[in-house]
Amino acid sequence: DAGITQSPRYKITETGRQVTLMCHQTWSHSYMFWYRQDLGHGLRLIYYSAAADITDKGEVPDGYVVSRSKTENFPLTLESATRSQTSVYFCASSDVGGSYEQYFGPGTRLTVT
Amino acid sequence: AQSVTQPDIHITVSEGASLELRCNYSYGATPYLFWYVQSPGQGLQLLLKYFSGDTLVQGIKGFEAEFKRSQSSFNLRKPSVHWSDAAEYFCGISSGSARQLTFGSGTQLTVLP
């Protein structure tokens, strides 16, 4: 299917475990982003990528790792999950050019117990 | 650093009434401004955007927004609200070459029958 997809949609994990959230887009957009959404905070940027093999930190990067070996994929890894990382995670993509519009995936709801 | 403030956490309106959601931003130059809508359990969908030119922009679903430089505001309006408009609304700002979006904390809209 065309668009931007995230998997899994729901995940429950235990404190200290490593978990990877997947993001895949079919548009070949250059830019990709990871946000977390928490009540009262809106969406906050975790990491972003301008192209394959180019990533940079956003507002709240601690505890997260990203990679981007292929343009269409942008996985987010929690190396050792903590309860404070319980959140809804959104991936987004944006094309080069003047639009600056970001297209969002459906989100992954992560619960760390 | 750029920032966005949405002063109203929750707004309740009756169906058919007019709506205005407030958004104020802080940035040294003219930013790119966005309004996104999030229905329950869904990702974010772009309603409208402002880059330059006409300060009154039209979006999807009958929404419009007006950019007021002197007030650093980008308020969202709709003349007659429908029950399906009940959702959370996010104002966002983008300024950098990295295309990062900074969001406000969101306004939850409830529509009464």
HADDOCK unambig.tbl for C-alpha pairs under 7 A between the chains (distance, minus, plus):
assign (segid A and resid 40 and name CA) (segid B and resid 105 and name CA) 5.71 0.50 0.50
assign (segid A and resid 41 and name CA) (segid B and resid 105 and name CA) 4.87 0.50 0.50
assign (segid A and resid 42 and name CA) (segid B and resid 103 and name CA) 6.37 0.50 0.50
assign (segid A and resid 42 and name CA) (segid B and resid 104 and name CA) 5.93 0.50 0.50
assign (segid A and resid 42 and name CA) (segid B and resid 105 and name CA) 3.84 0.50 0.50
assign (segid A and resid 42 and name CA) (segid B and resid 106 and name CA) 5.71 0.50 0.50
assign (segid A and resid 43 and name CA) (segid B and resid 103 and name CA) 6.04 0.50 0.50
assign (segid A and resid 50 and name CA) (segid B and resid 98 and name CA) 6.79 0.50 0.50
assign (segid A and resid 100 and name CA) (segid B and resid 99 and name CA) 6.19 0.50 0.50
assign (segid A and resid 104 and name CA) (segid B and resid 43 and name CA) 5.80 0.50 0.50
assign (segid A and resid 104 and name CA) (segid B and resid 44 and name CA) 5.74 0.50 0.50
assign (segid A and resid 105 and name CA) (segid B and resid 43 and name CA) 5.69 0.50 0.50
assign (segid A and resid 106 and name CA) (segid B and resid 42 and name CA) 5.37 0.50 0.50
assign (segid A and resid 106 and name CA) (segid B and resid 43 and name CA) 4.33 0.50 0.50
assign (segid A and resid 107 and name CA) (segid B and resid 43 and name CA) 6.05 0.50 0.50
